[in-house]
Amino acid sequence: MAEHDGCVVDLAWPHYRREACGRTSIRPYPARQGHGEPSVCRQTGESPCLAMPVLFPFHCGHGLRDFFSSRSSHSADFLVGIHARSYSGAMLTAGASSTHCPKCQVERTNEATECVRCGIIFTKYRSEVARVSVASSSLSGTHSQWLLTAKAWLLESDKTTDSMTFYGRAAVFAGMVWWGWTFITTPLETNYTGESFLHLINLPFHEAGHVIFIPFGRFMTILGGTLGQILMPMICLGTFLVKTRDPFGASVALWWTAESLMDIAPYINDARALDLMLIGGVTGKETDGHDWNNILTMLNLLEWDHRLAHLTYNIGILLMLGSFLWGGVLLLRHYRRLFA
C-alpha cells in the first residue's frame, strides 16, 4: 500500500480500479480476504467505483504522475521482485513436474531412472528407440533410393518426342494387348501358344539352347532348350533397357518373355501323357520321351507335371500383364510429351 496526497495505492495486486472521486487513488478489485484493508478515498471516504480494470495505475490531478516518478526506484524494485517470484515459481514447478513412462505410460518424476511398473531403464530405452529410429530412417532412405533408380531406368530414360515413333508404338502396343489377352484367356490344355506363329520364332532359340549347354552335362543339355527359349527375350530386354535406353522396347521384350513361358507350359503339362507332336512328326510315346519327361523323371517330380505347368503358365500371365502396364504408362508419357 502507498499513500500520496491522501490517496491510497495498492501495488501488490495486478488489477486496479479508480477511486469514486475519479482523482484520488487506485485500489484492487475485487478485494481479497486477508489481503489488507480496501483502499478508500481519504478525502471523500467514498468506496471505489466499478470502473474497468487497468494494468497500470492511472494518474489523477493529485499528482500521481509525480508520485510514480519520485518513487521510480520503489516501482522498479517492486517489478523486479514480481519477476523474481515468477521465475522462482516456474523453476519450482519445473522441478516438481512429472512425465510418463514411454513404454507403460505410468506417471514418473524426472529424477526417476527406472519405471516402477514395467522396470525399464529410461536411458537404455531412449537409446534403443533412437537406434531403431535411425535404422528405420536409413532403411526408408535406401528404399526411396531404389525407387528413384527404378523410376529413372524404367520410365524417365525414355525422352522420345517423335510423332511417328508414337504412332508406331501405339500400333505395337495394341497388337501386344490383343494377342496377349488371347493367350491369357485361352486355357493351358488347348496348347494355343504351342500352335501360334510365335512358337516358330521360339523354336530356333530352343534348339540352340540344347547345343550351347552341352558342355554342362546331360541334364543341362536337356534343360538348355527351355533356358535358351527364355534367355533370348530376357537378353533383348536387358539390351533395350541398358544399351539403347528404350524402355518401351524393353516392355515388348518382357511381353515376349511371358509368351515364352506360356509356350513352355503345355510342354511341361505333357510330361506323363507324351501326346504332343515333336519336330520329327512323332510324339513322345514313339521316342524316348521329350525334354520335360526326361527332366522331371531325373528330378523324381514326374507326378508334379500339371502343377508345374500351371505355375509356369500363371507366371507368364503375370509378366504379360506387367508388360501391358509398363508399355501403357510409357505410351501415355510419350503422348503427354508430344501434345503438351
N, C-alpha and C positions, 0 to 999 in steps of 0.2 A: 504494500500500500504506500502511496506517496501523496503529499498534500502540497498544493500551490494555490495561493490566493483564496484559501477557503475551499478549494476543490480537492476532492479525494480521487486518486487514480490507482486502480488495482492493476499492477503489472504482472501478476502471476497467473493470469487466466487468458487464453488466446482470443476470446470473443468479447468484444466490448460494446457498450451501449452509451449513448449520450444521456446526460442528466436532463431532468424535466425542464430545467430553466433554459436549456439549449445553449448554455455558455459556461458552465461551471466545471463539470468533471465527467469522467468516463469510468464505467464500472462493468464488471462481468455480468452477463445474464444468460441463462438463469443462475442464481446463486447456488452454491453447493453447501451442504451441511458441513459444519466444522471448518469451512474454508476461511472464515473471517466474517466480520460484520459487513452487511451490504453497504455499498457506498451511497451516500446521500449528499445532497447539496447543503453545504454548511450555511449558505445564506438564506435559502428559502425553506430548507427542511423537507422539500418535496421528494417523493420517490421517483426513481428514474422512469422515463417513458420507454415504450416498446419499439424504439427506433430500430431500423435494420442493422444487423451486426456489421462490424468492420474489423479488419485485421490489424489495423494500427490506430492509435488514439487520434481523435480529431482535435485540432487546436481551436480554441474559442477566444473570445475577446479578453479573457482574463490572463492571456499571456502564456498559454500552454506551449506555443512555439518556442518562446524564450526559455520556458521551463525545460523542454527537452534539449534545447541547445546547451543550456548550462549543466544539464545532467547527462550529457552525451557519454561521458565515461561510465556513468552508472548504467545507462542503457546498453552500452557495449558489453560491459561485464555481465549484464543480465542475459543478453543474446548468446554470448559465449557459454554461459552456464547451461542455458537451454540446449545448445548444440552438443555440449559435452555429455549432458544427461541422456540425450537421444542416442549418441554414439555408443555410450557405455551400455545402454539398454539393448541396442541392436547386437552388440558383441555378446551380451549375456544370453540373448535369445538364440543367437547362432551357436553358442557353446552348448546350450541345452537342447538344441534341435535334434530330432531323430529322423531316421530314414528306415528303409525296409530291406530285408534280405533279398538279393537278386534272384534267389532260387525259390524259396518258400514264401516270400513276401511278409514274413513276420517282422514286427517293428523292432528296431535296434537303435542304439545310440551310435554316434560317430566314433566313439572311443573303442567300441567293441571290435575285436579281431576275429571272433568266431560266432557263428549263429547258434543261439541257444536251442533252436528246434531241430534243424537238419544237420548241424555240426560242420558246415563247410567253413573253410578259412577264406575270408573275403579277398585277401591279396592274391592267393593262388587262383581263386575263382575268376577274378578280374583278368589275371594273366592268361588263363585258359580261354576265356571269352575273346580276349584280344587276339590270341593266336588263331583261333577258329575264324575270327573276322578277317584277319589278314589272309589266311588260306583261302577263304571264300572269295574275297575280292580278287586274289591272284587267279583263281580258277575262272572267275567271271571274266577277267581281262583276257585270259588265254582263249576262252570260249568265244568272246567277241572278236578277237583277232582272227580266229579260224573262220568265223562267219564273214568277216570283211574280205579275207583272202579268197574264200569260195565265191563270193559275190563278184569279186574282181575278175576271176578266171572264167566263171560260168556265164556271166551276164555282161559286165561292163567292158570286157575286152572287145566286144562287137561294136564297132563305130561306123558301120556301113550306112551310107545315106543315099545310095544309088537307087533310083526308082525301078529300073529293070531287074536289079537284084531282088528287090522287094517282091515284085510280081512273080519272079521265078521261085522264090522261097514259098510264097503263098500257094503256088501250084503243087510244089513238092509236099508241103505240109498237108494240103487237102488229100493228096494221094496216100500219105502216111496214115492219116486218120481213117480214111475209108477202108483201106486194105487191112490195117491193123485191127480195126473194130471187127472186121470179118474173121480174122484169126481168133480174136478174144471170144467171140460169141459162138464159134464152131467147137463142138466137143472134141476132146482129145482122141477119142476112139475112131473118129471118122478119117483120121490121117490127112486132113485137109492141107496142113502145112507141108507134109511129105509129098503131096501131089501138085503143089503150086510151082510156079515158074522159079521162085527163089530157091527152091530145093536144088535146081540145076546149077544155080550160082554157088551154093554152099558146097556142092559135091566135090569140085576140084580141090578146095581147101581141106575137105575131109580126107581125101585120099593122099594129099600132100603131107598131112599130119602123120599118117602111118609111116611114111618114108623118113620124115625128119626125126621121129622119136625111136628109130631102130636102134641107135647106139645105147639106149637106156633099158634094153631088155624087152622080153616078150610082152609083159603086162603093159608097159608104157607104149610099146608099138601098137597094141590093140587100142588102148585108150587114146593114143595120139590122134586118131581120126576125129574124135569128138573134140579134143583140145584144139586141133587145127581149125575146125569149123567155128569155134567160139573165139579163139585168139585173134583171128584175122579181123573181124569187125572191131574188136577192142583195140587193136593196134591202130586202126583207122581213127577211132575215137580219140586216142591219145595224140595222134598226129594233128588232127584238126584243132584240138584244144591247146596244145603246147607249141607246135611248129608253126602252123598257119594262123593261129588265133582266130578261128572260125567256130564259135560256139554253136551256131545253127547246124553246120556240117557235123559237129560232134553229136548233136541231138539226133540227127539222122543215123549216124553210126550206132548210137545207143539203141535206136529202133531196130537196126539190123542185128545187133547182139541179142535182143529179145526174141526176134524171129528165129534166130539160130537155135536158141534154147528150146523154143516151141517146136522146132523141126526135129530136134533130137528126142523129144519126149515120146513120140509114137515108137521109136526105135527101142527105147528102154521098156516101154509097155509090152513089147512083143518078145521079151527075153525068154519066156516059157512057151508061148504059143508058136513062135517061129513061123508066122504066116506071111510076113512082109516079103514082097518081091525084092530081090537084091539086084545088083548091077548085071550080073551074068544071066538074068532071066530065070533064076531059080529062087526058091525060098530057103530059109534056114534049115528046114527039115531035110532038104535034099542035099545039104552040105554038112559041114561040121559046125553048124550054127552061125551066128553072126557076132558082131563086136560085143554087144551088151549081154548076150547069152554067155559068152566066154568071161567077160569082166565080172558079172555077178556070180557066176559059178566059182571063179577063183577067189572071190571075197566071201563065199558062203552066204550070199544075200539074194539068191535067185527068187525066193518067195516074196521079196520086197519089191519086185519089179513094178507093180502097179502103183504102189505108194511113191516110189522114187520118180516114176514117170509123171504123176500128177504134181508132185512137188516142183519138178523142173518146169513143167508147163505153167504153174502158177507164178513161179519166179519170173518167167518170161512175160507173163501178163503184167506184173507189177512194173517191170522195166519198160514195157511198152507204154503203159500209162504215164510213167515218168517222162518218157520221150515226148509224149503229147504235151505235157505241162511245160517242159523246158522249151520245146520249139515254139509253143504258143506264146510264152512270155517274151521270147526273143523277137518273134514276129510283131507283137504289139509294141515293143520298144522301138523297133525299126519303123513302124508306122508313125509313131509319135515324132521321131526324129525327122521323118520325111515330110509330114504335113503339119508340123508345129507352126 
